[in-house]
Amino acid sequence: METKRKIKLKPAARKISTIFGLILTIILLLFIVYEVNIHQLTKLGYSKDAAKSIIYKFKKKDVMQAGRNKTLNKAFESSNYDEKNFTTYTKVNYQNHKDLIKNINALVKIGYTNDEINMILSHGSNQDVKNFIKRGKVKYLEEFYTIEYAKLKYYDRYLAYMDSSREDEETSVLYVNLGLDKEDYKDYVDVKDFSYTMLVNKHYKLDEKFVPNALATIDDEYVKEDGIKANKTAIYHAQEMIKKAKEEGYNLFVNSAYRSYQEQEEVVETYRELYGDSYVANYVQQPGFSEHQTGLGFDFGSLDTNQFTKSDEYTWMEKNCYKYGFIHRFKTTYEDITGIKNEAWHYRYVGKKVAKYIYENDITLEEYYIRFIDK
Ligand SMILES: [Zn+2]
């Protein structure tokens, strides 16, 4: 009979194998613990790279306490992570900026508080923040940047405008955002896209080739001179408005609406010859700077009088135009902002919702644009 031969190790070898087994077990256990930690962190919303970095830095407990936090995640992903700014990372709102962590570190170093850092980061792009950091600590941070639409990149212009005009912070921010600290017709914004809330004025210019969306012709019964064009939706609402006015005994008509860049050039020349330079400066916009090129600007007239300003139709329009999506664009009280004297006859289609807001709050389209469109 043959018995199984047992392999008998020598004592020394047995010892080595035990130690080896033990090491393997420890490695395996460590690996499991590591994987469990990674899993917990990724489940909480941290990326795998961030989770690894958290574990290597022995910050798991603190991170678990902080909970899901996008800024913290980015900090641990970044090579710029700075241990002493951990709390700041947890308190600063995430922004999609390439150098977010580097910028936060720099802002802490300058001496800004967490609230101030949040204020700075939310008012500009990555590049704007980088440029802002170069100024060191600024004097009027809260004064400007508690205003929602204030822009980091305009800090110097706000300061200069406030100094020279003696206006308050809010006015300075609004006026600079609108380019009112610059000369008319110079250094303007190029307006490219058509929309019912688009802004065209002495600081926002349309290209020579710009043509509004959906140009159509106004029906004969609403005009004196045939062939006046405008945006189709604006025409629909203008016609509805004229119909309603007529039912109530008011005789409105459309005197002018869309004018191309070239037509505006002709208008400027005609008025210059008729009334001179100062009239043109006050009432007629240079080509590209006229709202008539948008197809949304309308001049209305009264069939009963040539003086629209004194007509009952004007009074009716003042009260009712917003219901049809139109606003009275140039008023005496708006002159500082629009740069245009009162024009009783000129209205702008912006859509019903926006028109109602502008009417109820008695603001210019410029203010609406800065507050809600150009953020
Ligand atoms: Zn007009």
Boltz pocket constraint, residues with backbone or C-beta under 6 A from the ligand:
constraints:
  - pocket:
      binder: B
      contacts: [[A, 292], [A, 297], [A, 298], [A, 299], [A, 345], [A, 346], [A, 347]]
      max_distance: 6.0
